[in-house]
């Protein structure tokens, strides 16, 4: 009897796991399209389930609610995949930390922001616009700002520990400068409202950070 129980616990179904991952990706992709097309308020969990070809209960089971779904979509947009790899272990972060030239480090950061901005910031702005009227969206928007601030704090501390910051520039000031320059609002002003290309935006961000921090 014990051997039978042990054998059952080791049961592995890779095909079922792959199907579950595919269904999750389909829900994330469908939600991303619908939130951008219809906005946060008008997009329902049922609409996402229908486009993804899953039962509505499946969406609720995996993401909890609409706010949990949009947060997961933004998180995937930021890193580019749905793999459970912490941000600080991502290839870009490790490569950026290893870069010995501080000016190149900040210009690379600007280029990285430009690369991810189209898939991240449009959706983030959808959440921001909904936050005034929807408590769930407000919670997600607050989470996004807090997480970005945490990331920029780590970046500022790295710059200080590497002795890259100009004399007189504190870690707190560097954090705030990085946080401001990486905001969706600044991208919106320059790219959407002033017609800058993403490449120009990223180059400007890098140069601004070099001038402000080094």
N, C-alpha and C positions, 0 to 999 in steps of 0.2 A: 504493500500500500504506500509506504513512504516513497519508494522508487517511482511509482506512478505519479504521485503529486509533484515530485521534483522534475520529472520529465515534462509535465504540463506547464510548469513555471518557465521552462526554457523555450517554450513554443515561440517561434519567430515567423512573422508573416510579412516579408519585404514587399510583396505585391500590394498588400493592404495598406502598408505604411506609405508607399509611393502614391497610391491613389488618394490617401488623405492629404499628402503634401500638395498634390496636383489640385485637389479641390480647394485647399486653402489659397493657393496661388490664384486660382480662378476667381475666388471671392474678392481677393485683394485687387486684382486687375479690374474686375467689374465695378467695385466700389470706387476705385480711382477715377475711372471714366465717368461714372454717374455723378460723383460729387463735383467734378469740374464742370460737367454739362448742366446740371440742375441746381447746384448749390447744396448746402448742408440741410437746410430745413425741408426742401422738397424731395430729397432723396430718402427713400425708406429702406428698411432692412429687406422688406419683401421684394423691392425692385432689384436689389443686389442679388438676392437669392435666385430670382428668376433669370437674370442675365448669366449668373454663374452655373445655372442648371442644378441647384441643390435645394433641399428643403429649407424653409425659413428657420426651422428649429436648429438646423446645422449651423447657420450663421450665429444665432444666439449662443449656442453651445460653445463655439470656438472663441467668439469675441465678446460675449456678454451683452452688449447693446451697440447702438449706432456710434456712440462716442468711443467705445473700445475698438470698433472697426476702423474708424477714421484715424485713430492714434496708431494702430498697427500699419495702416497704409502709409502714413507719413514716415514712420520708422523705417519701413522698407525702402521708401523713396530716398531717404537720407543715405543709406548705406548701399543701396542697389540690389539687395537680395534679402531673403528671409531666413538666412542661416543664423544660428544662435551664437554669433561671435561678438563679444563686447567691443564697443567702439574703440577703446584704447588698444585693442589687439588687431584692429583693421590694418590692412597693408598701407593705406595712405598715411595713417597716423604714425606707424612705425618708421616708414620711409622719411616722413617729414622730421621726426625727432632725430633721425640719424644724419640728416643733412647738416654739414658743418658750417655752411655759409648762411648767416642769419638773414641777409637780404634775399637770398634765393629761397630760404625757408618760407618767408612771408609772401614772396611772389608766387611760390608754388601753392600756398594756401589760397591766395586770390584766384588762381587758375582752378583750383579744386572747387571753390565756391561757384565759379562760373559754370563748371561742368555739371554740378548737381542742382543748381538753382532752377532750371526749367522744370524738372520733375518734382521738386520739393516745394518751392515757394508759392507757386500758383495754388496748390492745395492748402498750404499753411494759411494763405490769405483768405481762402474760403472759410477755414475754421475761425480765423480772427473776426471776419465779418459776421459770423453767426454767434459769436461769443456774447454779444450784448443782449441777445434775446433768449439764448438757450444755455441752461446751466451745464449740460454735458459738454457742449462745445467750449464753454468758458473754462471748464476743468482741463480739457485737452490743450487749449491755448496756453494756460498757465503751466502745464507740464512741459510743453515744448519750450517755453521761455526759460524755465528753470533748468531743464536739461542742457540747453545751449549755454546758459550761464556757467553751469558746472564744467562743461567742456572747455569754454574759453578761460575759465579760472585755471584749469590744468595746463592749458597752453601758455598762459601768462607765467605760471610758476616755472614751467620748463624754460621759458626765455630768460627768467631771472636766474635760475640755477645754472644755466649755460653761460651766464654773464653777457648776454646779448643786449639787454635793455640799456638805453642811454641813462647816464647819471641823472638822477632826479625823477625818473619814471618809476613809480611804484608798481607792485604787482596788481594792486587794485585798479590803478589807472590803466594799465595794460589790459587787464580783464575787460574793463568797460569799453575801451577802444575796440578791442576785438569783438566784443558782443554787439556793439553798435554796427560795425562794418559787416558783420555776418548776418544782419537782420533781413527778413523778407521785405520789410518796409523800404529799406534802402534800395534793394534790387528792384522793387516795384516802381520807385520814383525814377530811377535811371533807365531801366530797360523798358518797362511798360509805358511810362508817361513821357519820357524824353527820347525814346527810340534808340537807346544805345544797344549795340550788339552785346551778347553775353561775353564775348572775348574782350571787348573794350572794357566792360564792367569789371571783369576779373583782373585785367591788367591795372586798372585804376585802383582797385582795392589793394592789390599788392604794393603798389607805389605809395599809396596813402599810409599804409601800415609801416612801411620802411621809414617814411618821413616822420611819423608820429612816435615810433617806439625805439628806433635804433640810434 
